[in-house]
């Protein structure tokens, strides 16, 4: 019985911990902030302490040029981000597309698959190097301009279809997540109590066994 109580308490603790963790997970959404079509640069007024994503959508021309070039490896696009202070962050964005299986078909549009930073204005940006696109926390408020360097774009021509700044927004907790958190607390408390009973029962039995052994 004592072991059953102890293990039942552990099981309840595990359920409570799972409920609490799931209920505590924040729902982060990326909402479009500023968008430019068929342009080489984009400017957005960003808030300090907020996380943003800068993404590039390739054009039909980029797809045709990638296919006609028969590229089998990712192709670079040089980017400069100018901070409100005037300092620059320089990086390369790499695009890749699947080539068509026959001349009768078109390949996929080149997609941005990863970025490599050359220089970072750490006073203005806290960059996330693990993200496929340009993701950063703005350390300064003000206008940030992201610009594609046209003169080094040697595998294709023309601007991309779209340049977009997204803002990451944490959604408000729903009644469901609040319920999970509340249920998690209840399960945790119950698990602690039940496990405690199991431990106390075990100690009492061991104490009685020791007294009998002495007699």
Phi, psi and omega in degrees: 000316181297320179293322179298318178297316182298311181290327176296321177297318178297320179296317179295321176301317181297318179296316180297320179295319179297315178300315184294318180295313180298319180290339182271348181294127181276139179269106183259127178245146175256110184253133179301132180254308179221142180223138175232137180252135177053044179233159179270344182214162181214143180236136179222142177272108188255150181265145179293137177083009180248147181264137182229158175232130174253123184233155182234129176255121183290157182264174176296325178296319178299320179296313181298319181292323178295317180293313181296328179282346180062033183291133179249000176232164181294149183245140187273152172228119180282135182228143174235131174248120181262122181280168177303331180283347184098350177289160187240145169246122184247137182205169173240133174255134184250131183246143179219145178223153175274125179287152181292151180284342178206160180299343181284348183241162174260151175283176177285162175289140177301133181246144177288119185250334174193165179231153176231127183269135176263306176227146180229132173277086186294341177289336184246333186231140168244096190276150176257099185287348180273348183278145183294326178256193180272107180239131183205157172264127180281120179272341178233146175273153179135191183276126174247131179244123176255127187229132172275131181277104186293323187291341179258003180276088190259000179257351179207179181226159176080160181285166177288172178292315182214146167243132184224135166258123174255146174250132177277128182234131176272119182289152177294151178293139176270168177298331180293314180291326177295321177298317180297317180296316179296317178296324179297318179297317180298314180297319179299314180296317180296318180298320179295317181296313182296316178298322178298319177299318180298318180294317180297318180298321179295318180295320181295317180295319179295323179295317178297321180296323179293320180295320178295321181295326180290327179289000000 
